[in-house]
Amino acid sequence: MAYYDLKCHSLLVPMILNNNQYYVPFHLHTIKNASLNQEKNTAYLRVNFHTPLAYGKDIVVPNLEHIKQTMFIKELTLKSETGGHNL
């Protein structure tokens, strides 16, 4: 189940690593757009993120050339089989 932290303006997404569940925060400014689709009892929350190649003229991209193994998440899809209430 994903949560939105109103105080920190962050989307907390659950991720499992070595059988432990962690919540990874994504700040509101890193999210480009989000959509919620429902099909019967299944709901999908798709989140698209800003990436360095997708920025427009008015957004400043930090210089990350010094970090050789930088990775970016372009999109993320969360699925709930109990409807959209538990995303």
ZAKEPA-414378 format. One record per residue (C-alpha): residue number from 0; y, z, x. Coordinates in nm, 3 decimals. Layout:
% ZAKEPA-414378
{node NUM, {Y, Z, X}}
...
***
This chain:
% ZAKEPA-414378
{node 0, {0.000, 0.000, 0.000}}
{node 1, {0.337, -0.102, 0.143}}
{node 2, {0.643, 0.119, 0.108}}
{node 3, {1.015, 0.060, 0.132}}
{node 4, {1.213, 0.329, 0.313}}
{node 5, {1.554, 0.340, 0.144}}
{node 6, {1.707, 0.563, 0.410}}
{node 7, {1.613, 0.340, 0.705}}
{node 8, {1.620, 0.009, 0.512}}
{node 9, {1.270, -0.075, 0.634}}
{node 10, {0.953, -0.217, 0.484}}
{node 11, {0.653, -0.010, 0.596}}
{node 12, {0.339, -0.224, 0.614}}
{node 13, {-0.006, -0.069, 0.665}}
{node 14, {-0.208, -0.200, 0.960}}
{node 15, {-0.550, -0.086, 1.079}}
{node 16, {-0.626, -0.049, 1.450}}
{node 17, {-0.947, 0.114, 1.577}}
{node 18, {-1.027, 0.246, 1.227}}
{node 19, {-0.689, 0.423, 1.210}}
{node 20, {-0.422, 0.321, 0.961}}
{node 21, {-0.065, 0.293, 1.088}}
{node 22, {0.254, 0.195, 0.909}}
{node 23, {0.454, -0.065, 1.097}}
{node 24, {0.827, -0.075, 1.007}}
{node 25, {1.012, -0.402, 0.956}}
{node 26, {1.388, -0.365, 0.918}}
{node 27, {1.556, -0.536, 0.623}}
{node 28, {1.756, -0.765, 0.853}}
{node 29, {1.436, -0.914, 0.999}}
{node 30, {1.321, -1.031, 0.654}}
{node 31, {1.429, -1.382, 0.559}}
{node 32, {1.288, -1.373, 0.203}}
{node 33, {1.005, -1.230, -0.003}}
{node 34, {0.820, -1.339, -0.315}}
{node 35, {0.574, -1.175, -0.552}}
{node 36, {0.307, -1.388, -0.722}}
{node 37, {0.063, -1.257, -0.981}}
{node 38, {-0.265, -1.413, -1.088}}
{node 39, {-0.454, -1.213, -1.352}}
{node 40, {-0.530, -0.876, -1.185}}
{node 41, {-0.429, -0.984, -0.834}}
{node 42, {-0.078, -0.974, -0.689}}
{node 43, {0.041, -1.127, -0.362}}
{node 44, {0.356, -1.019, -0.181}}
{node 45, {0.460, -1.280, 0.074}}
{node 46, {0.727, -1.185, 0.327}}
{node 47, {0.890, -1.444, 0.555}}
{node 48, {1.068, -1.321, 0.866}}
{node 49, {1.351, -1.457, 1.075}}
{node 50, {1.226, -1.609, 1.400}}
{node 51, {1.434, -1.731, 1.695}}
{node 52, {1.374, -2.097, 1.610}}
{node 53, {1.467, -2.050, 1.243}}
{node 54, {1.812, -1.896, 1.291}}
{node 55, {2.119, -2.075, 1.164}}
{node 56, {2.461, -2.110, 1.322}}
{node 57, {2.594, -1.778, 1.197}}
{node 58, {2.312, -1.558, 1.332}}
{node 59, {2.308, -1.453, 1.698}}
{node 60, {1.965, -1.459, 1.864}}
{node 61, {1.911, -1.212, 2.149}}
{node 62, {1.807, -1.357, 2.484}}
{node 63, {1.436, -1.274, 2.519}}
{node 64, {1.350, -1.501, 2.813}}
{node 65, {1.294, -1.200, 3.040}}
{node 66, {1.005, -1.087, 2.817}}
{node 67, {0.733, -1.341, 2.886}}
{node 68, {0.481, -1.224, 2.627}}
{node 69, {0.713, -1.187, 2.330}}
{node 70, {0.549, -1.248, 1.995}}
{node 71, {0.707, -1.295, 1.655}}
{node 72, {0.561, -1.262, 1.307}}
{node 73, {0.667, -1.556, 1.094}}
{node 74, {0.507, -1.452, 0.764}}
{node 75, {0.298, -1.176, 0.617}}
{node 76, {0.099, -1.167, 0.292}}
{node 77, {-0.011, -0.847, 0.122}}
{node 78, {-0.273, -0.853, -0.154}}
{node 79, {-0.331, -0.601, -0.433}}
{node 80, {-0.621, -0.635, -0.673}}
{node 81, {-0.479, -0.379, -0.917}}
{node 82, {-0.174, -0.584, -1.006}}
{node 83, {0.171, -0.567, -0.851}}
{node 84, {0.220, -0.193, -0.890}}
{node 85, {0.044, -0.092, -0.569}}
{node 86, {0.196, -0.332, -0.321}}
***
